[in-house]
């Protein structure tokens, strides 16, 4: 073969490469449109039956010189790239994505801000038990400069025999104490039917880990004009976590705060495993404020201080921690609730991190 023949064949090959690129681009455009349709109707991106059918049709049309296995391999790579393209395109459109909003979302409530440069502590008893217990916890927190008072009135528990909370009575106690001490009520609801009642008593609604994918509750939260703290599910990926937040934001409520509260792993040294890497990832991927629940993530009082410091150092906008005036008699999670001396030590240790 002469040099001219080689040059001619290479030229033809270059032309075919360009044609292939043009066809791949057209295919990518169609794939992107398919991804948008799938997102609207709630269909999963990956359809193994459809992929298998396409591969078999291509193999049947194969006349060589490539083997059937080679054809399958080449097109599986193309299909994979298409799925990745759908994923990237879908993520670009998420309202919670930093690609949509470059600046940090800052949530203002009763003179306090969450997000941006502000670092906050949300603290209080795991469960509201009595007025006296809640008032004692709140007084201690207020003396330490903590204004965000958390307390559970509705307690989704693993066992049906565990204390489930006082319900509306618990919310009434929280509201009364908060009004007396000029504090901000943070509490959980577990059903869409409770949203109307929540507006009477709660300043900031918490959606717990077990309800992260309670989609009807998320939709109702999206229609409410009240800040929402959304906790990560026990086994939820960060992608699933952000999609849960998207449910709220897409229904009109942009006041969403993400809360990492530990995930379930094989480790037994802690109650859950604190995924500290989630904090910078969420801060990079989303413009929403990020909190870390250092009580539920570890279940251990002896490591609350270092994990709190780690959370704030990693970029968290604040921490959530449980405090009870007398933990040994607490009706739930007694082992992880800080007593008055322990919560004071924590707040003192965190002063360099707080404004």
N, C-alpha and C positions, 0 to 999 in steps of 0.2 A: 504493500500500500504506500502510495506516494504521500508526501507532505501535504499536497493540495487536497487529496482525498480525505486525509485525516482532518484537515481544517474544515472541509465541507461537512463531514459527519458531525463534528463538534458544533458547527453552526446550527445544524438541524436540531441537535440535542438542546442547545441553548433556547431555540424557538419553542421546543416542546416544554422545557422547564418553565418558560414564561406562560405558556398556555395552561400548564398545570397550576401555576400560581394563581392565574386568573380564575380558573375553575374552583380552586380551594377558597379563594376570596368570596366567590359567589355562594359556595356552600356554607361558608362561615356566616354570611348575611342571613341565609335561610335558617341556619341553626340558631342564631340569635333571636330571630322572630319566633321560632318554635319555643325557645326558652321563655320568652315573654308571655306567650299563650299558656304555657304550662304553669307559670307563676300565677296567672290570673285565675285559672281553674283549680289550682291546688294540686297539680299532678307532679309526681317526683321527676327530677331531671333524668335519672337513669331508668331505662326500660329494657331489662335484659331480654325479654321476648322479642321486642322489636330489633334489638341488636343482633340476636341470633338469626332472625329471618333475613336481615340484610346480608349477613356474612354468608349464609347458605346460598342465597341468590347469586352473589358474586362468585362463589366457588363453582357453581354450576355453569356460569358464563366464562369461566377461566379456560382459555385455550393454550396456556403456556406462554413463554417458557418458564414463568414462575410456578412453583409448586403450590398446591392448595394451601398448605400450611403457611407459606410465605404470604400469600394473598390475605389469609386470615390475620396474620401478624401485622401487615402493613395497614390494613383497614381498621384493625382494633386500635392502633396508635392514632389514626385519624379520628375515630369515634371518641377516644379519650380526650384528645385535644378539643373536640367539640363540646364535651361535657364541661371541661375546664372553662371554656369560653362562655358557656351559659352561666356558670357560677360567677365568674368575674362580672359579667354584664348585670346579673341580678344583684350582686353586692353593690354595684355602682349606684343603683336606684334606691337603696335602703335609706329611709329618712334619718335613721340613727347613725348612718355612716359619716365618718369625718370627710369623706369625699364630697358629700352633699353640703356639709357645714364645717368649715375649717376651724372656726373659733369654738372654745369651750362653752357649753351650755351652763349658765349660772342660774340657780333657782333661788329666788328670794322669798322669804316667809317671815313675817313679823319682825323685820329688822335684821334677820340673820340670812346669810347667803351660803349656799352649798355649791361648790364648783369653783373654777378659776383658781385664785390664790388662797382661798379660805380652806381651813382644815377644821373639821367639827368632830365632836364626840356625841353620840347618841347613846343614852344609858338609862337603865331602869330595871325593874324586876321582870323576870321571865313571864310571870303571870300576876295580874292584879288579884290580890286575895282579900284585902280589907282596905278601908279608907286609911286607917292608922299606918298600915304597912306601906302603902303607896305614898302617903304624906311624909313619912320618915325618910324613905328613899329619895324623894324629890327634894326635901330640905337639904340633905347632904349634897346632892348633885348641884343644887343651886348655889350652895356655899363654895363650890369648886369652880363655878363659872359655867356649868353645863346647863343649857336651856332646853335641849331636846330630850324630852321625857318619853321613853318607850315603856310599854307595858302590854301584856297580852290579855285581851278579854275573850278572844276566841282562840283556842289552842288545838290545832289539828295534831293529834297524837298517834303514834304507831299502834299503841294498845288502846282498845275501846274502854278499858277500865281505868286509864290514867285521867288525871284532872283535865277537864276540857275547857276550863275558863268560866267566868261569871256571865259572859254574854253582855247584854246591854247594861246591866248593872255595873260591870267592870268599866265600861266606857264612861258611864256617868261619874264614877269615882275619879277616873283619869282627868276628865274635863274639869271637875270641881277643884282638884288639886292644882292643875295647871293654871286655872284662872286665879287661884289664890296666890300663886307664886310667880305669875307671869312667865309661864313655861309653854313649850310647844308640844302638843300631843302627837306621838307616833304610835300607831297600833294597827293590828292586822284584821282584815276581814277575809272570809273564806267563801262567800257566796255572792253572786250578782245581786241577790235580793237585799243584801245588807248595805248597798251603796247609799241609798237614801238616808238610812239611819246614820251611816258613817259621817255624812256631812254635818250632822248635828253635834258630833263630839270630837272628831279627829281632824287634826291639821295636816297630817301627812300619813297617807295610807300605805301600809306594808302588804305586799303580796308575797306570801311565804314560799319556800322552796317546793313544797308539795303542790302548790297551785301555780307554779311557773308556766305550766302549759294548760291551765284551766282557761281555755280560749274565750269562753263566754264571759268570764270574770275580767279578762284582759280587755275585751271589747267595751264592757261597761266602764272600766277604769279609763279607757280612752275617751269616753264621752263626759267624764267628770272634770271639773275645773279645780283640781286639787293635786298637789305633788304625790307621786307614786314611788315608793321604794320597792323595786323588783328584785327578789332574791333568786340566785342561780339554783336550779334544780339539783338534786342529790347526784344525778348521773348525767347531767346535761353538758353537751359540748358548748364551747363559746359561741359557735354559730347558732345553735338552738337558743341560747340565752339571748343573743341579739335579735333573733327573729321574734322571740316573745316580747321584747321591748318594742319591736316594730309594730306588733299588734296594737299596743297602747298608743304609740305616736301616730300611727296611720289612721286612727279613729279620732284624732284631734287634740290629744293631750301630750304636749311636748315636755311636760314637767316630770321626767322620768329619771330616777337615780338607780344605777345598777349596784347590786350588793353581792360580792363574793362571800359565800358562807361555808366553803369547804365542800369537797366532793367525796363520794364513797369509793374507797380503794380497799386493797387487801390489808392495809396497815391497821393495827389494833392499838398502837401506842397512844393514839388520839381518837377522839370521837369521830371526826372526819379528817380528811387531808386538806390542809389549807393550800390552795393552788395560788401561790403568791405571784407566779408568772402571769396569771390572768389579769392582774392589775395593769401592768404596762401594755399588755396586748389590747385590753379593752380601751385604754386611754388612746392607743394608736389607731384602733379601728373605729372608735365611736367618739362623738363629741359630748356624750352624756357624763355626768359626775359618777364616780365609782367609790363605793364604800367597802369596807371589809368587816364582817362580823367575826370578831376574834373569840367570842364565847362558843358559838355553835360549831365553828370550824375546828376547834381543838378540844373543847370540853374539859380543858385543864387550866386551873387558875395559875399554876406555877409558871406557865409560859405566856401568859397574857401580855406582859410588858414587852418582851422581845418580839413577839409576833405583831403587836401594835406598832412598834417602831419600824419593823420590816415593812408593814403595810404602807405606812406614811412615807417611808424612804423610797418605796417602789412607785409612789405617785398617787396613792389613794387620797381622795378628798376628805376622808374621815373614817372613823371606826364606829362600830356598834358593839356595845359590851353590856353584860347583865350585872346589875347591882341589887342586892337585897339587904335590908337592915339586919337580918338574922338568917343567913343561908341555911343552917342546919334544920330549920323548921319550915323551909320553903316547900310549897306543894308540888313543885316540878323543877327539874334541873338544879337541884341544890348544890351539887358538886362543882358546877361551873360559875355560880354567881358570886361576885366579889362582895365581901363585907365592907363596912364603912372605912376601915383602915386600908384595905386593899385598893378600893376605888380611889382613895386620896393619893396613895402611892403611885397608882397608874397615871393619874392626872398630873402629878408633879413630875414624873418621868417624861411625860410627853410635852411639857411646856416648851422645850426648844423646837419642837416640830409645829407648834400651834402659833397662830398670830395672836 
